[in-house]
Amino acid sequence: MSLMEYALLAFGSLFAIMDPVTLVPVFVTMTARDSRASQIRTARLACAVAAGVLSLFVLSGQWIFKLLGVTIPAFQIAGSVLLFLIALDMLYAKRTGARESEEEVEAGAAKEDIAITPLAVPMLAGPGAISAVLILRGQAQGLTQHAVLLGCIGTVCLLGYFILRFAVLGAHRISPLFFKLTTRLMGLLLAAVAVQFALNALRQLGLPLQF
């Protein structure tokens, strides 16, 4: 896989699974009683923490696999199943329970500071995003692609911050249909990424797949 292909795969899959666009209504609800300055600070801290958590898994992924005794193809197959289930929920324009539960959203609305939890973890850097990062790390070839993966994490989280910042300033003017359409499109993209991860794992196991 070329560097450009890997970068597009990493960025597309991370943006689809983190899906900051459809996080906007939840974020606005949970911070409705805060000032604009506080909402922007919350968005900035949440995206920074999410970037840090995902980057930590990139840097420590090798030791995680060794500690658990799990091979990369096995994790790719398991992760692809999780991502595909999340994608199905997104195709029906639902906030999947693999990212956060209704109880977490309600608890977050009652908390004074929601930036670290539940906004950063698990809403942005949840099980699906962590699984995707570990799978992408396993597919990275050389230090350059590892650096690209870290760059993609930073870029997606930075875009997430600007999207949430926009939500503070004027997202109420956008039709809810836009968020549902975006969720479905991201779900379709994520489903394709999940299938590709599974196919890559099967090829690594030596199955002669031809497409």
Sequence and secondary structure as in RCSB ss.txt:
>XXXX:A:sequence
MSLMEYALLAFGSLFAIMDPVTLVPVFVTMTARDSRASQIRTARLACAVAAGVLSLFVLSGQWIFKLLGVTIPAF
QIAGSVLLFLIALDMLYAKRTGARESEEEVEAGAAKEDIAITPLAVPMLAGPGAISAVLILRGQAQGLTQHAVLL
GCIGTVCLLGYFILRFAVLGAHRISPLFFKLTTRLMGLLLAAVAVQFALNALRQLGLPLQF
>XXXX:A:secstr
  HHHHHHHHHHHHHHHH TTTTHHHHHHHTTTS HHHHHHHHHHHHHHHHHHHHHHHHHHHHHHHHHT  HHHH
HHHHHHHHHHHHHHHHTT   TTT  HHHHHHHHHSS  IIIIIIIIIIS HHHHHHHHHHHHH  HHHHHHHHH
HHHHHHHHHHHHHHHHHHHHGGGS HHHHHHHHHHHHHHHHHHHHHHHHHHHHHTT     
